[in-house]
Amino acid sequence: MTSGEVGPLTSTYLFSATVNLGKALTPIPLLEGGKRVVEPITGGTIYGPGFNATIDGGVAAPIVVTNNGTTTQIPFIYAYGHASDGSPFYIEEAGIGSTATQNTRLIIQVSGKYEGLQQLYILGQPTLNEDRTIGQVECWSVPLP
């Protein structure tokens, strides 16, 4: 490897999150095209070697755009709750993908035992069940150069 080149990146599994979704609002048509779907997060859990917590609430508000028969979903997810050590947390998640497969980045604000999560670049892959009542996100950290 020469100076300035970056070697292969290795990811580390951090946690999985399961969220319960409430009834969505009627989709909101957007002036620039597409629609926003607003779904309340009514609770959930985060579990894994890097983070354990209870999700108290939040909102998922993806933008869905269909162009030439291809549907793209831009997820925006916000959740809050309490970590296993009692520390409050707040998560912002955003990304892009199809309605079936998406890639996102999570920003986690937390103190206490899990404060180090604020310094990680965290990637997620969210999925939804067919009824859109349960969402799951698998999360990994990727080292920053």
QUIDAKA-V211055 format. One record per backbone hydrogen bond with DSSP energy under -1.0 kcal/mol. NH is the residue of the N-H (numbers start at 1). CO is the residue of the C=O. Records with the same first field share a line. If there is no record, write none. Layout:
NH: CO ; CO
//
This chain:
5: 2
12: 141
14: 139
15: 139
16: 47
17: 137
18: 45
19: 135
20: 43
21: 133
22: 40
25: 38
28: 36
30: 34
33: 30
35: 64
36: 28
37: 62
39: 60
41: 58
42: 20
44: 55
45: 18
46: 53
47: 16
50: 14
53: 46
54: 82
55: 44
56: 80
57: 80
58: 41
59: 78
60: 39
61: 76
63: 74
64: 35
65: 72
67: 70
70: 67
72: 65
73: 97
74: 63
77: 93
78: 59
79: 91
80: 57
81: 89
82: 54
83: 87
84: 52
86: 83
89: 81
90: 109
91: 79
92: 107
93: 77
94: 105
95: 75
96: 103
97: 73
98: 101
103: 96
104: 124
105: 94
106: 122
107: 92
109: 90
114: 111
115: 112
117: 114
118: 115
119: 116
120: 117
123: 140
124: 104
125: 138
127: 136
129: 134
132: 129
135: 19
136: 127
137: 17
138: 125
139: 15
140: 123
141: 12
142: 121
//
